[in-house]
Amino acid sequence: MSTQWMGLVLEELDHGVVLLNGAGRVLHTNLAARASLDDNHPLELVGPHLRARLLTDAVPLAEALEGAEASGRRCLLRLGDDRAECGRANVVVVPLNRDVSQAAVLLILERRQLCGDLAAQWFALRYQLTPAETEVLKALSNGVKPAEVAQRQGVAISTVRSQIQSIRAKSGADSIGELMRQLALLPPLVSSLRPAKLVN
């Protein structure tokens, strides 16, 4: 597959991926990664390089990249600090050093929500959810508790519970946990409408 086709494929994923060499020089970032690497992520893009925002993460990141490039080691990094502005995030480090002339490293960033808005919208259309039920579904997929959903929407908690019950009945989910599992399994696709600042 050509580099151009691979780049197009990566842009369609609602999962942040960053391709870089062991020195931290970025070769490619997809749309989801560019959106994730904002001020609230422990990693940041500085020119053509990816760096840790916190000094405490710099050495573990460098060691993970070097280990992936030189030794083919995979790892899961937990970066950031709950007390810092950037919070915490998981990053999977995957070596790409087999059958290639120049080794590279793929970073897979964790998603900030269970599923993207587009996937939740597709789910809502598939099961003919009302607009209010769709908003409840999106809030639940972002980890918002039913009481907070009710407060945000200015309705009684009983209304939100009824909407959740209706969503479960329409989707065949016998619990909120099962509903969240269905959402987690949705394909991670992004909208064809891209914010101009994130388009390469």
Salt bridges, closest charged atoms under 4 A:
GLU11 OE2 - HIS28 NE2 3.42
GLU11 OE1 - ARG34 NH2 3.07
GLU12 OE2 - ARG194 NH2 2.95
GLU44 OE1 - ARG53 NH1 3.18
ASP81 OD2 - ARG83 NH2 2.92
ASP82 OD2 - ARG88 NE 3.74
GLU133 OE1 - LYS170 NZ 2.83
GLU148 OE2 - ARG152 NH2 2.85
GLU178 OE1 - ARG181 NE 3.11
